[in-house]
Amino acid sequence: MDNILDEDRAILKKYNQEHLLNGYEKLDEKHKKELLNQIANIDFELISTLYNNTKKENLQNNDEIQPMEYLDKYKLNEKYKYYEEIGKKTIKSGKLAVVTMAGGQGTRLGHDGPKGTFDLGLNSHKSLFELLSDALKEEEKKYNITIPWFIMTSRENNNKTMEFFEKNRYFGYKKDVNIFFFIQGELPMIDTEGKILIGEDGLIKQAADGHGGIYESLVKSEMTDKMKQLGVEWVFIAGVDNCLVKMVDPVLIGTAIDRNVTVACKSIVKANPHEKVGVFCKRNGKPSVIEYSEISNEMAEAVDENGELLYGESHILCNLFNLEAVERMGRTPLPYHSAFKKTKYIDKNGDLVVPDSPNAYKFEAFLFDAFSEFDDMAILRVKREEEFAPVKNSDDVGVDCPKTARELYEKFHHIK
Protein backbone atom coordinates (compact mmCIF):
# COMPACT_ATOMS: atom_id res chain seq x y z
CA MET A 1 0.00 0.00 0.00
CA ASP A 2 3.04 2.27 0.53
CA ASN A 3 3.76 2.20 -3.21
CA ILE A 4 0.17 3.20 -3.94
CA LEU A 5 0.43 6.00 -1.36
CA ASP A 6 3.58 7.36 -3.00
CA GLU A 7 1.93 7.23 -6.44
CA ASP A 8 -1.12 9.06 -5.12
CA ARG A 9 1.02 11.74 -3.48
CA ALA A 10 2.72 12.39 -6.82
CA ILE A 11 -0.62 12.67 -8.61
CA LEU A 12 -2.04 15.01 -5.97
CA LYS A 13 1.03 17.24 -6.08
CA LYS A 14 0.71 17.56 -9.84
CA TYR A 15 -2.89 18.80 -9.52
CA ASN A 16 -2.42 20.83 -6.33
CA GLN A 17 -4.73 18.55 -4.33
CA GLU A 18 -2.26 17.35 -1.65
CA HIS A 19 -4.73 18.23 1.13
CA LEU A 20 -6.71 15.07 0.31
CA LEU A 21 -4.18 13.04 2.35
CA ASN A 22 -4.01 15.41 5.35
CA GLY A 23 -6.19 13.14 7.47
CA TYR A 24 -4.93 9.87 6.01
CA GLU A 25 -3.03 8.70 9.11
CA LYS A 26 -6.14 9.08 11.29
CA LEU A 27 -8.13 6.60 9.18
CA ASP A 28 -8.42 2.89 9.90
CA GLU A 29 -6.97 0.45 7.37
CA LYS A 30 -10.27 -0.05 5.56
CA HIS A 31 -10.83 3.67 5.02
CA LYS A 32 -7.18 4.25 4.10
CA LYS A 33 -7.55 1.73 1.30
CA GLU A 34 -10.84 3.26 0.19
CA LEU A 35 -9.40 6.79 0.08
CA LEU A 36 -6.42 5.67 -1.99
CA ASN A 37 -8.77 3.85 -4.33
CA GLN A 38 -10.90 7.00 -4.68
CA ILE A 39 -7.84 9.09 -5.56
CA ALA A 40 -6.67 6.52 -8.10
CA ASN A 41 -10.02 6.66 -9.87
CA ILE A 42 -10.42 10.46 -10.09
CA ASP A 43 -10.04 12.03 -13.51
CA PHE A 44 -8.16 15.11 -12.30
CA GLU A 45 -7.98 16.62 -15.78
CA LEU A 46 -11.77 16.45 -15.98
CA ILE A 47 -12.16 18.02 -12.52
CA SER A 48 -9.79 20.82 -13.51
CA THR A 49 -11.76 21.48 -16.68
CA LEU A 50 -15.08 21.45 -14.82
CA TYR A 51 -13.74 23.92 -12.27
CA ASN A 52 -12.50 26.28 -14.98
CA ASN A 53 -15.93 26.09 -16.62
CA THR A 54 -17.57 27.36 -13.42
CA LYS A 55 -15.67 30.63 -13.81
CA LYS A 56 -16.88 31.26 -17.34
CA GLU A 57 -19.91 33.46 -17.87
CA ASN A 58 -22.89 31.90 -19.57
CA LEU A 59 -22.48 33.66 -22.88
CA GLN A 60 -25.38 34.00 -25.27
CA ASN A 61 -24.98 31.55 -28.12
CA ASN A 62 -26.26 31.66 -31.64
CA ASP A 63 -27.98 28.29 -31.66
CA GLU A 64 -30.87 28.04 -34.05
CA ILE A 65 -33.94 26.90 -32.11
CA GLN A 66 -36.96 25.49 -33.90
CA PRO A 67 -40.16 23.70 -32.80
CA MET A 68 -40.12 19.92 -32.86
CA GLU A 69 -42.81 17.70 -34.33
CA TYR A 70 -44.78 15.40 -32.05
CA LEU A 71 -47.62 12.92 -32.20
CA ASP A 72 -50.61 13.18 -29.88
CA LYS A 73 -51.29 9.66 -28.60
CA TYR A 74 -55.04 10.27 -28.50
CA LYS A 75 -55.31 11.83 -31.94
CA LEU A 76 -53.61 9.04 -33.86
CA ASN A 77 -56.95 7.61 -35.07
CA GLU A 78 -56.34 4.43 -37.15
CA LYS A 79 -52.57 4.75 -36.57
CA TYR A 80 -53.11 4.04 -32.85
CA LYS A 81 -53.97 0.37 -33.43
CA TYR A 82 -51.22 0.07 -36.01
CA TYR A 83 -48.51 1.32 -33.62
CA GLU A 84 -50.01 -0.65 -30.76
CA GLU A 85 -49.82 -3.95 -32.64
CA ILE A 86 -46.17 -3.38 -33.53
CA GLY A 87 -45.41 -2.61 -29.87
CA LYS A 88 -47.36 -5.58 -28.52
CA LYS A 89 -45.45 -7.96 -30.78
CA THR A 90 -42.16 -6.56 -29.50
CA ILE A 91 -43.21 -6.84 -25.85
CA LYS A 92 -44.50 -10.40 -26.25
CA SER A 93 -41.19 -11.34 -27.85
CA GLY A 94 -39.37 -10.39 -24.63
CA LYS A 95 -37.51 -7.50 -26.22
CA LEU A 96 -38.36 -4.84 -23.61
CA ALA A 97 -36.63 -4.02 -20.32
CA VAL A 98 -37.46 -1.20 -17.93
CA VAL A 99 -35.01 0.89 -15.91
CA THR A 100 -35.95 2.90 -12.83
CA MET A 101 -33.59 5.66 -11.75
CA ALA A 102 -33.75 5.56 -7.96
CA GLY A 103 -30.52 7.12 -6.73
CA GLY A 104 -32.14 9.94 -4.77
CA GLN A 105 -32.93 10.40 -1.11
CA GLY A 106 -36.33 11.54 0.17
CA THR A 107 -34.87 14.52 2.02
CA ARG A 108 -37.10 17.13 0.37
CA LEU A 109 -40.11 15.01 1.33
CA GLY A 110 -39.04 14.84 4.96
CA HIS A 111 -38.33 11.14 4.44
CA ASP A 112 -35.24 9.53 5.94
CA GLY A 113 -34.32 6.99 3.30
CA PRO A 114 -34.26 6.30 -0.43
CA LYS A 115 -37.01 8.15 -2.27
CA GLY A 116 -38.33 4.86 -3.67
CA THR A 117 -39.17 3.69 -0.15
CA PHE A 118 -41.40 6.72 0.47
CA ASP A 119 -45.00 6.00 1.55
CA LEU A 120 -47.21 8.19 -0.64
CA GLY A 121 -50.02 8.23 1.95
CA LEU A 122 -52.43 5.87 0.23
CA ASN A 123 -54.67 3.67 2.36
CA SER A 124 -52.51 0.74 1.29
CA HIS A 125 -49.38 2.54 2.56
CA LYS A 126 -47.49 1.21 -0.43
CA SER A 127 -44.11 2.73 -1.25
CA LEU A 128 -43.22 4.23 -4.60
CA PHE A 129 -41.21 1.08 -5.35
CA GLU A 130 -44.23 -1.12 -4.68
CA LEU A 131 -46.53 1.04 -6.79
CA LEU A 132 -44.14 0.69 -9.72
CA SER A 133 -43.86 -3.04 -9.09
CA ASP A 134 -47.64 -3.38 -9.11
CA ALA A 135 -47.89 -1.53 -12.42
CA LEU A 136 -45.20 -3.66 -14.01
CA LYS A 137 -46.82 -6.90 -12.84
CA GLU A 138 -50.13 -5.82 -14.35
CA GLU A 139 -48.44 -5.43 -17.71
CA GLU A 140 -46.70 -8.77 -17.34
CA LYS A 141 -50.05 -10.49 -16.78
CA LYS A 142 -51.46 -8.75 -19.86
CA TYR A 143 -48.66 -10.04 -22.09
CA ASN A 144 -47.97 -13.31 -20.24
CA ILE A 145 -44.28 -12.51 -19.99
CA THR A 146 -41.72 -11.40 -17.39
CA ILE A 147 -40.25 -7.99 -18.12
CA PRO A 148 -36.77 -7.54 -16.58
CA TRP A 149 -36.57 -4.63 -14.16
CA PHE A 150 -33.30 -2.75 -13.65
CA ILE A 151 -32.98 -0.34 -10.73
CA MET A 152 -30.25 2.29 -10.45
CA THR A 153 -29.31 3.18 -6.88
CA SER A 154 -26.56 5.48 -5.59
CA ARG A 155 -23.66 4.90 -3.23
CA GLU A 156 -25.61 6.96 -0.70
CA ASN A 157 -28.78 4.87 -0.76
CA ASN A 158 -27.76 1.48 -2.15
CA ASN A 159 -27.53 -0.40 1.16
CA LYS A 160 -30.90 0.85 2.41
CA THR A 161 -32.50 0.14 -0.96
CA MET A 162 -31.21 -3.44 -0.92
CA GLU A 163 -32.40 -3.91 2.67
CA PHE A 164 -35.85 -2.62 1.69
CA PHE A 165 -36.17 -5.02 -1.22
CA GLU A 166 -34.88 -7.96 0.81
CA LYS A 167 -37.39 -7.17 3.56
CA ASN A 168 -40.18 -7.13 0.96
CA ARG A 169 -38.90 -10.24 -0.82
CA TYR A 170 -38.28 -8.19 -3.94
CA PHE A 171 -42.05 -7.90 -4.42
CA GLY A 172 -42.08 -11.34 -6.01
CA TYR A 173 -39.16 -10.77 -8.37
CA LYS A 174 -35.98 -12.84 -8.26
CA LYS A 175 -32.74 -10.96 -7.70
CA ASP A 176 -30.27 -11.29 -10.57
CA VAL A 177 -32.88 -13.26 -12.54
CA ASN A 178 -35.54 -10.70 -13.43
CA ILE A 179 -34.65 -7.78 -11.14
CA PHE A 180 -31.20 -6.23 -11.20
CA PHE A 181 -29.51 -3.44 -9.24
CA PHE A 182 -26.61 -1.21 -10.23
CA ILE A 183 -25.03 1.91 -8.74
CA GLN A 184 -24.97 5.38 -10.26
CA GLY A 185 -21.65 7.09 -10.97
CA GLU A 186 -20.30 9.94 -8.85
CA LEU A 187 -17.98 12.93 -9.20
CA PRO A 188 -16.04 14.75 -6.46
CA MET A 189 -17.41 18.03 -5.12
CA ILE A 190 -15.06 21.03 -5.16
CA ASP A 191 -14.90 24.37 -3.39
CA THR A 192 -14.71 27.79 -5.02
CA GLU A 193 -10.92 27.48 -5.26
CA GLY A 194 -11.11 24.21 -7.15
CA LYS A 195 -10.09 22.07 -4.17
CA ILE A 196 -11.71 18.65 -3.90
CA LEU A 197 -13.64 18.32 -0.64
CA ILE A 198 -13.18 15.75 2.13
CA GLY A 199 -16.29 14.55 3.94
CA GLU A 200 -16.81 13.92 7.63
CA ASP A 201 -15.83 10.27 7.12
CA GLY A 202 -12.37 11.32 5.93
CA LEU A 203 -13.11 10.22 2.39
CA ILE A 204 -13.52 12.31 -0.74
CA LYS A 205 -16.93 13.95 -0.80
CA GLN A 206 -18.73 12.87 -3.95
CA ALA A 207 -22.14 13.54 -5.44
CA ALA A 208 -24.19 11.53 -7.93
CA ASP A 209 -23.45 12.49 -11.53
CA GLY A 210 -27.06 13.26 -12.53
CA HIS A 211 -29.59 11.28 -14.57
CA GLY A 212 -27.35 11.75 -17.60
CA GLY A 213 -24.97 9.27 -16.00
CA ILE A 214 -27.49 6.49 -16.63
CA TYR A 215 -25.95 5.45 -19.94
CA GLU A 216 -22.40 5.11 -18.66
CA SER A 217 -23.59 3.40 -15.48
CA LEU A 218 -25.56 0.80 -17.47
CA VAL A 219 -22.52 0.03 -19.60
CA LYS A 220 -19.89 0.04 -16.82
CA SER A 221 -22.02 -2.16 -14.56
CA GLU A 222 -22.44 -4.61 -17.48
CA MET A 223 -26.20 -4.28 -17.28
CA THR A 224 -26.34 -3.74 -21.04
CA ASP A 225 -24.55 -7.06 -21.45
CA LYS A 226 -27.15 -8.67 -19.21
CA MET A 227 -29.93 -7.14 -21.31
CA LYS A 228 -28.42 -8.60 -24.47
CA GLN A 229 -28.24 -12.02 -22.83
CA LEU A 230 -31.96 -11.71 -22.07
CA GLY A 231 -32.77 -10.80 -25.68
CA VAL A 232 -33.66 -7.18 -24.89
CA GLU A 233 -33.70 -4.68 -27.76
CA TRP A 234 -35.62 -1.76 -26.23
CA VAL A 235 -35.11 -0.06 -22.87
CA PHE A 236 -37.61 2.25 -21.16
CA ILE A 237 -35.98 4.61 -18.63
CA ALA A 238 -37.83 6.74 -16.08
CA GLY A 239 -37.50 8.10 -12.55
CA VAL A 240 -38.78 6.46 -9.39
CA ASP A 241 -40.78 9.52 -8.32
CA ASN A 242 -43.54 9.38 -10.95
CA CYS A 243 -46.16 7.07 -9.45
CA LEU A 244 -48.24 7.06 -12.66
CA VAL A 245 -45.41 6.29 -15.06
CA LYS A 246 -46.49 3.87 -17.82
CA MET A 247 -43.35 1.80 -18.26
CA VAL A 248 -44.81 -0.61 -20.80
CA ASP A 249 -46.45 1.30 -23.64
CA PRO A 250 -46.86 -0.56 -26.94
CA VAL A 251 -47.89 2.63 -28.76
CA LEU A 252 -44.60 4.34 -27.84
CA ILE A 253 -42.60 1.29 -28.91
CA GLY A 254 -44.57 0.92 -32.14
CA THR A 255 -44.06 4.59 -32.95
CA ALA A 256 -40.28 4.27 -32.57
CA ILE A 257 -40.08 1.12 -34.68
CA ASP A 258 -42.36 2.41 -37.44
CA ARG A 259 -40.53 5.72 -37.69
CA ASN A 260 -37.18 3.91 -37.66
CA VAL A 261 -35.74 5.94 -34.77
CA THR A 262 -33.72 4.69 -31.82
CA VAL A 263 -35.12 7.14 -29.26
CA ALA A 264 -38.75 7.93 -28.41
CA CYS A 265 -39.93 10.12 -25.54
CA LYS A 266 -43.21 11.02 -23.92
CA SER A 267 -44.28 14.59 -23.42
CA ILE A 268 -47.14 16.46 -21.80
CA VAL A 269 -48.31 19.86 -22.96
CA LYS A 270 -47.20 22.74 -20.74
CA ALA A 271 -49.81 23.83 -18.20
CA ASN A 272 -49.21 27.41 -19.35
CA PRO A 273 -46.70 29.17 -21.63
CA HIS A 274 -44.44 30.08 -18.72
CA GLU A 275 -44.45 26.80 -16.79
CA LYS A 276 -40.88 26.23 -15.59
CA VAL A 277 -40.12 23.03 -17.47
CA GLY A 278 -37.73 21.93 -20.20
CA VAL A 279 -39.37 21.51 -23.60
CA PHE A 280 -38.48 19.56 -26.71
CA CYS A 281 -37.10 21.46 -29.67
CA LYS A 282 -34.67 21.22 -32.56
CA ARG A 283 -31.35 22.90 -31.78
CA ASN A 284 -29.24 23.47 -34.87
CA GLY A 285 -31.32 20.82 -36.60
CA LYS A 286 -30.83 18.17 -33.90
CA PRO A 287 -33.30 16.94 -31.24
CA SER A 288 -32.86 18.71 -27.93
CA VAL A 289 -34.53 19.89 -24.74
CA ILE A 290 -34.36 23.59 -24.01
CA GLU A 291 -34.72 24.98 -20.49
CA TYR A 292 -37.45 27.54 -19.78
CA SER A 293 -34.76 30.06 -18.92
CA GLU A 294 -33.27 29.76 -22.42
CA ILE A 295 -36.30 30.93 -24.39
CA SER A 296 -37.77 34.39 -24.65
CA ASN A 297 -41.31 35.29 -23.61
CA GLU A 298 -42.14 35.66 -27.28
CA MET A 299 -41.01 32.10 -28.03
CA ALA A 300 -42.76 30.73 -24.95
CA GLU A 301 -46.07 32.29 -26.00
CA ALA A 302 -45.83 31.55 -29.75
CA VAL A 303 -48.60 29.32 -31.13
CA ASP A 304 -49.24 27.49 -34.41
CA GLU A 305 -52.27 27.77 -36.72
CA ASN A 306 -54.25 25.52 -34.34
CA GLY A 307 -53.50 27.64 -31.30
CA GLU A 308 -51.06 25.06 -29.89
CA LEU A 309 -47.86 26.27 -28.25
CA LEU A 310 -44.89 25.92 -30.61
CA TYR A 311 -42.68 25.13 -27.63
CA GLY A 312 -45.18 23.32 -25.47
CA GLU A 313 -43.98 19.71 -25.22
CA SER A 314 -42.54 19.16 -21.74
CA HIS A 315 -39.87 16.53 -21.18
CA ILE A 316 -41.13 14.31 -18.34
CA LEU A 317 -38.23 11.84 -18.08
CA CYS A 318 -40.10 9.01 -19.81
CA ASN A 319 -37.72 7.76 -22.46
CA LEU A 320 -37.45 4.71 -24.71
CA PHE A 321 -34.12 3.75 -26.26
CA ASN A 322 -32.89 1.06 -28.56
CA LEU A 323 -30.28 -0.94 -26.62
CA GLU A 324 -27.58 -0.20 -29.18
CA ALA A 325 -28.22 3.52 -28.67
CA VAL A 326 -27.79 3.13 -24.90
CA GLU A 327 -24.47 1.36 -25.42
CA ARG A 328 -23.22 4.00 -27.80
CA MET A 329 -24.14 6.84 -25.45
CA GLY A 330 -22.57 4.97 -22.54
CA ARG A 331 -19.23 5.14 -24.33
CA THR A 332 -19.54 8.87 -25.11
CA PRO A 333 -19.33 11.13 -22.02
CA LEU A 334 -21.98 13.83 -21.88
CA PRO A 335 -21.20 17.43 -20.93
CA TYR A 336 -21.45 18.20 -17.21
CA HIS A 337 -23.42 21.06 -15.71
CA SER A 338 -22.39 22.66 -12.42
CA ALA A 339 -24.67 23.40 -9.48
CA PHE A 340 -23.64 25.58 -6.53
CA LYS A 341 -24.66 23.77 -3.34
CA LYS A 342 -24.38 24.05 0.42
CA THR A 343 -22.39 21.19 1.94
CA LYS A 344 -20.41 20.30 5.07
CA TYR A 345 -16.78 19.26 4.72
CA ILE A 346 -13.50 18.86 6.59
CA ASP A 347 -11.02 21.66 5.86
CA LYS A 348 -7.24 21.32 5.47
CA ASN A 349 -6.78 21.83 9.23
CA GLY A 350 -9.11 18.95 10.03
CA ASP A 351 -11.98 21.17 11.19
CA LEU A 352 -15.61 20.64 10.23
CA VAL A 353 -17.02 23.46 8.09
CA VAL A 354 -20.80 23.93 8.36
CA PRO A 355 -21.84 26.63 5.86
CA ASP A 356 -25.00 28.74 5.97
CA SER A 357 -24.94 29.42 2.22
CA PRO A 358 -23.83 27.58 -0.95
CA ASN A 359 -20.10 26.91 -0.86
CA ALA A 360 -19.32 24.05 -3.27
CA TYR A 361 -19.86 22.82 -6.78
CA LYS A 362 -21.35 19.50 -7.77
CA PHE A 363 -21.42 18.29 -11.35
CA GLU A 364 -24.09 16.37 -13.15
CA ALA A 365 -25.00 15.31 -16.66
CA PHE A 366 -28.52 15.56 -18.07
CA LEU A 367 -30.06 12.58 -19.81
CA PHE A 368 -31.52 14.70 -22.60
CA ASP A 369 -28.14 16.13 -23.60
CA ALA A 370 -27.64 12.83 -25.43
CA PHE A 371 -30.54 13.57 -27.79
CA SER A 372 -28.35 15.76 -29.99
CA GLU A 373 -26.39 12.63 -30.93
CA PHE A 374 -29.36 11.54 -33.03
CA ASP A 375 -30.68 12.89 -36.30
CA ASP A 376 -34.27 12.32 -35.26
CA MET A 377 -36.46 10.94 -32.51
CA ALA A 378 -40.16 10.43 -31.84
CA ILE A 379 -42.17 12.50 -29.36
CA LEU A 380 -45.50 11.13 -28.15
CA ARG A 381 -47.78 13.50 -26.25
CA VAL A 382 -49.70 11.81 -23.44
CA LYS A 383 -52.18 13.04 -20.85
CA ARG A 384 -50.79 14.57 -17.68
CA GLU A 385 -53.57 13.12 -15.53
CA GLU A 386 -52.88 9.60 -16.80
CA GLU A 387 -49.10 9.37 -16.81
CA PHE A 388 -47.46 12.12 -14.79
CA ALA A 389 -47.79 12.36 -11.02
CA PRO A 390 -44.32 13.28 -9.73
CA VAL A 391 -43.34 13.42 -6.06
CA LYS A 392 -40.58 16.00 -5.81
CA ASN A 393 -41.58 18.50 -3.12
CA SER A 394 -43.06 18.45 0.36
CA ASP A 395 -46.79 19.11 0.74
CA ASP A 396 -46.26 22.68 1.91
CA VAL A 397 -44.97 23.55 -1.58
CA GLY A 398 -48.28 22.44 -3.06
CA VAL A 399 -46.98 21.35 -6.47
CA ASP A 400 -45.58 17.94 -7.50
CA CYS A 401 -45.91 16.83 -3.91
CA PRO A 402 -47.32 13.72 -2.14
CA LYS A 403 -50.79 15.28 -1.92
CA THR A 404 -51.07 16.11 -5.64
CA ALA A 405 -49.53 12.78 -6.68
CA ARG A 406 -51.83 10.85 -4.36
CA GLU A 407 -54.91 12.61 -5.73
CA LEU A 408 -53.89 11.88 -9.33
CA TYR A 409 -53.10 8.25 -8.50
CA GLU A 410 -56.40 7.68 -6.68
CA LYS A 411 -58.41 9.36 -9.44
CA PHE A 412 -56.72 7.36 -12.20
CA HIS A 413 -57.16 4.06 -10.35
CA HIS A 414 -60.68 4.96 -9.12
CA ILE A 415 -59.67 4.64 -5.46
CA LYS A 416 -62.10 6.25 -3.03
Secondary structure as the mmCIF struct_conf table of DSSP 4:
data_model
#
loop_
_struct_conf.conf_type_id
_struct_conf.id
_struct_conf.beg_label_comp_id
_struct_conf.beg_label_asym_id
_struct_conf.beg_label_seq_id
_struct_conf.end_label_comp_id
_struct_conf.end_label_asym_id
_struct_conf.end_label_seq_id
HELX_RH_AL_P HELX_RH_AL_P1 ASP A 2 LYS A 14
TURN_TY1_P TURN_TY1_P1 TYR A 15 ASN A 16
HELX_RH_3T_P HELX_RH_3T_P1 GLU A 18 LEU A 21
TURN_TY1_P TURN_TY1_P2 ASN A 22 GLY A 23
HELX_RH_3T_P HELX_RH_3T_P2 TYR A 24 LYS A 26
BEND BEND1 LEU A 27 LEU A 27
HELX_RH_AL_P HELX_RH_AL_P2 GLU A 29 ALA A 40
TURN_TY1_P TURN_TY1_P3 ASN A 41 ASN A 41
HELX_RH_AL_P HELX_RH_AL_P3 PHE A 44 THR A 54
TURN_TY1_P TURN_TY1_P4 LYS A 55 LYS A 55
BEND BEND2 LYS A 56 LYS A 56
STRN STRN1 ILE A 65 GLN A 66
STRN STRN2 LEU A 71 ASP A 72
HELX_RH_3T_P HELX_RH_3T_P3 LYS A 73 LYS A 75
TURN_TY1_P TURN_TY1_P5 ASN A 77 ASN A 77
HELX_RH_AL_P HELX_RH_AL_P4 GLU A 78 LYS A 92
TURN_TY1_P TURN_TY1_P6 SER A 93 GLY A 94
STRN STRN3 LEU A 96 MET A 101
STRN STRN4 GLN A 105 GLN A 105
HELX_RH_3T_P HELX_RH_3T_P4 THR A 107 LEU A 109
TURN_TY1_P TURN_TY1_P7 GLY A 110 GLY A 110
BEND BEND3 ASP A 112 GLY A 113
STRN STRN5 PRO A 114 PRO A 114
HELX_RH_3T_P HELX_RH_3T_P5 LYS A 115 THR A 117
STRN STRN6 ASP A 119 ASP A 119
TURN_TY1_P TURN_TY1_P8 ASN A 123 SER A 124
STRN STRN7 SER A 127 SER A 127
HELX_RH_AL_P HELX_RH_AL_P5 LEU A 128 TYR A 143
TURN_TY1_P TURN_TY1_P9 ASN A 144 ASN A 144
BEND BEND4 ILE A 145 ILE A 145
HELX_LH_PP_P HELX_LH_PP_P1 THR A 146 PRO A 148
STRN STRN8 TRP A 149 THR A 153
TURN_TY1_P TURN_TY1_P10 ARG A 155 ASN A 157
HELX_RH_AL_P HELX_RH_AL_P6 ASN A 158 LYS A 167
TURN_TY1_P TURN_TY1_P11 ASN A 168 ASN A 168
HELX_RH_3T_P HELX_RH_3T_P6 ARG A 169 GLY A 172
STRN STRN9 LYS A 175 LYS A 175
TURN_TY1_P TURN_TY1_P12 ASP A 176 ASN A 178
STRN STRN10 ILE A 179 ILE A 183
STRN STRN11 GLU A 186 PRO A 188
STRN STRN12 ILE A 190 ASP A 191
TURN_TY1_P TURN_TY1_P13 THR A 192 GLU A 193
BEND BEND5 GLY A 194 GLY A 194
HELX_LH_PP_P HELX_LH_PP_P2 LYS A 195 LYS A 195
STRN STRN13 ILE A 196 ILE A 196
HELX_LH_PP_P HELX_LH_PP_P3 LEU A 197 LEU A 197
STRN STRN14 ILE A 198 ILE A 198
TURN_TY1_P TURN_TY1_P14 GLU A 200 ASP A 201
BEND BEND6 GLY A 202 LEU A 203
STRN STRN15 ILE A 204 ILE A 204
HELX_LH_PP_P HELX_LH_PP_P4 LYS A 205 LYS A 205
STRN STRN16 GLN A 206 ALA A 208
HELX_RH_3T_P HELX_RH_3T_P7 HIS A 211 GLY A 213
HELX_RH_AL_P HELX_RH_AL_P7 ILE A 214 LYS A 220
TURN_TY1_P TURN_TY1_P15 SER A 221 GLU A 222
HELX_RH_AL_P HELX_RH_AL_P8 MET A 223 GLN A 229
TURN_TY1_P TURN_TY1_P16 LEU A 230 GLY A 231
STRN STRN17 TRP A 234 GLY A 239
TURN_TY1_P TURN_TY1_P17 VAL A 240 ASP A 241
STRN STRN18 ASN A 242 ASN A 242
TURN_TY1_P TURN_TY1_P18 CYS A 243 LEU A 244
HELX_RH_AL_P HELX_RH_AL_P9 PRO A 250 ASP A 258
TURN_TY1_P TURN_TY1_P19 ARG A 259 ASN A 260
BEND BEND7 THR A 262 THR A 262
STRN STRN19 VAL A 263 VAL A 269
BEND BEND8 ALA A 271 ASN A 272
TURN_TY1_P TURN_TY1_P20 PRO A 273 HIS A 274
BEND BEND9 LYS A 276 LYS A 276
STRN STRN20 VAL A 279 ARG A 283
TURN_TY1_P TURN_TY1_P21 ASN A 284 GLY A 285
STRN STRN21 LYS A 286 ILE A 290
HELX_RH_3T_P HELX_RH_3T_P8 TYR A 292 GLU A 294
BEND BEND10 ILE A 295 ILE A 295
HELX_RH_AL_P HELX_RH_AL_P10 ASN A 297 GLU A 301
STRN STRN22 VAL A 303 VAL A 303
TURN_TY1_P TURN_TY1_P22 GLU A 305 ASN A 306
BEND BEND11 GLY A 307 GLY A 307
STRN STRN23 LEU A 309 LEU A 309
TURN_TY1_P TURN_TY1_P23 LEU A 310 TYR A 311
STRN STRN24 GLU A 313 ASN A 322
HELX_RH_AL_P HELX_RH_AL_P11 LEU A 323 GLY A 330
TURN_TY1_P TURN_TY1_P24 ARG A 331 ARG A 331
BEND BEND12 THR A 332 THR A 332
HELX_LH_PP_P HELX_LH_PP_P5 PRO A 333 TYR A 336
STRN STRN25 HIS A 337 LYS A 341
STRN STRN26 TYR A 345 ILE A 346
TURN_TY1_P TURN_TY1_P25 LYS A 348 ASN A 349
BEND BEND13 GLY A 350 GLY A 350
HELX_LH_PP_P HELX_LH_PP_P6 ASP A 351 ASP A 351
STRN STRN27 LEU A 352 VAL A 353
BEND BEND14 ASP A 356 SER A 357
STRN STRN28 ALA A 360 GLU A 364
HELX_RH_3T_P HELX_RH_3T_P9 LEU A 367 GLU A 373
BEND BEND15 PHE A 374 ASP A 375
STRN STRN29 ALA A 378 ARG A 381
HELX_RH_AL_P HELX_RH_AL_P12 ARG A 384 GLU A 387
STRN STRN30 PRO A 390 PRO A 390
BEND BEND16 ASN A 393 ASN A 393
TURN_TY1_P TURN_TY1_P26 ASP A 395 VAL A 397
BEND BEND17 VAL A 399 CYS A 401
HELX_RH_AL_P HELX_RH_AL_P13 PRO A 402 PHE A 412
TURN_TY1_P TURN_TY1_P27 HIS A 413 HIS A 414
#
